[in-house]
Amino acid sequence: MFDPTAYENMKVILEGYLYDYDMQGEILIKERNDLINLADMSRTFSLLFSLNLAPQAKRIHMYNGDKLEIKAEFHADLWKMASEWYPLQQEGGAEFNLYLRMYEDFNEVLRKRVDKFLHEQFSHEYYIHWEKTISQHSAFHQYLLKRKQPLFEEEADRIPEMVDAIIDAVRALHRLIDFPG
């Protein structure tokens, strides 16, 4: 019989909670990845989603006019997973990251407002990194919110409140940046 790791258990909670939001029509899940890196035996699970800006419209899961996408990601390396089965000095659990990608080229003043908002909301629990990418066909701003501490199975009951806080923050970002919806 297979004994699931903390990573597996927390992945299922995150996935189920986000799919509940999707079923209620509040978000649109666009991409789901559950990856195993065979080179270093790490695991990464991610869901890419956006707010459903047109809940009355026909649900099209690839694009609904959104200019802000969110990726929630769990990552566990071999040592984190093995520590649950063998006495190792490394603790178990999983890293939790959020990626906020904004497909809108905004000025420095608005970027500072977004920075301030994200720091007020998340800096107590997350490291925040910003980068702007410009290509021939598009430009976007991406914020990486990396949780300062791994998430442990004992904290799994916090995942729904973390997701609620993320959804609320994304709604506020839409208002802040003056996206429709």
Residue pairs with C-beta under 8 A, 6 or more apart in sequence:
3 85
5 76
5 81
5 84
5 92
6 76
6 84
6 92
6 93
6 94
6 152
6 153
6 156
7 43
7 45
7 74
7 76
7 80
7 81
7 92
7 93
7 94
9 153
9 156
10 74
10 94
10 151
10 153
10 156
10 159
11 34
11 45
11 74
11 94
13 156
13 159
13 160
14 45
14 47
14 72
14 74
14 159
14 163
15 32
15 45
15 47
17 159
17 160
17 163
18 27
18 29
18 47
18 49
18 72
18 163
19 29
21 27
21 49
21 163
21 167
22 28
22 29
22 49
25 52
25 55
25 59
26 51
26 52
26 55
26 167
27 49
27 50
27 51
27 52
27 167
28 49
28 50
28 51
28 52
28 59
28 61
28 64
28 66
29 47
29 48
29 49
29 61
30 48
30 49
30 50
30 61
30 62
30 69
31 46
31 47
31 48
32 46
32 47
32 48
33 44
33 45
33 46
33 47
34 43
34 44
34 45
35 43
35 44
35 45
36 42
36 43
37 43
37 44
40 77
40 78
41 77
41 78
41 81
42 75
42 76
42 77
42 78
43 74
43 75
43 76
43 81
44 73
44 74
44 75
45 73
45 74
45 75
46 71
46 72
46 73
46 74
47 71
47 72
48 69
48 70
48 71
49 69
49 70
49 71
49 72
50 64
50 66
50 68
50 69
50 70
51 66
51 68
51 167
51 170
51 171
51 174
51 181
52 59
52 64
53 64
53 65
53 66
53 179
53 180
53 181
54 64
54 65
54 181
57 64
65 180
67 102
67 103
67 104
67 179
68 100
68 101
68 102
68 103
68 104
68 170
68 173
68 174
68 177
68 179
69 100
69 101
69 103
70 98
70 99
70 100
70 101
70 166
70 170
71 98
71 99
71 101
72 96
72 97
72 98
72 163
72 166
73 96
73 97
73 98
73 99
74 94
74 95
74 96
74 151
75 94
75 95
75 97
76 92
76 93
76 94
76 95
79 88
79 90
80 90
80 91
80 92
80 93
80 94
80 150
81 92
82 88
82 90
83 90
83 91
83 92
84 92
91 150
91 152
92 150
92 152
92 153
93 150
93 151
93 152
93 153
94 150
94 151
95 146
95 147
95 150
95 151
96 147
96 150
96 151
96 162
97 144
97 145
97 146
97 147
98 126
98 143
98 144
98 145
98 166
99 142
99 143
99 144
99 145
100 118
100 142
100 143
100 145
100 170
100 173
101 140
101 141
101 142
102 114
102 140
102 141
102 142
102 173
102 177
103 138
103 139
103 140
104 140
104 141
104 177
104 179
105 139
105 141
106 114
106 141
106 177
110 177
111 130
111 141
113 176
114 141
114 143
114 173
114 176
114 177
115 128
115 130
117 169
117 172
117 173
117 176
118 128
118 143
118 145
118 169
119 128
121 165
121 169
121 172
122 128
122 145
122 169
125 147
125 148
126 145
126 146
126 147
126 148
127 144
127 145
127 146
127 148
128 143
128 144
128 145
128 146
129 143
129 144
129 146
130 141
130 142
130 143
130 144
131 141
131 142
131 144
132 139
132 140
132 141
132 142
133 139
133 140
133 141
133 142
151 158
151 159
173 179
174 180
174 181
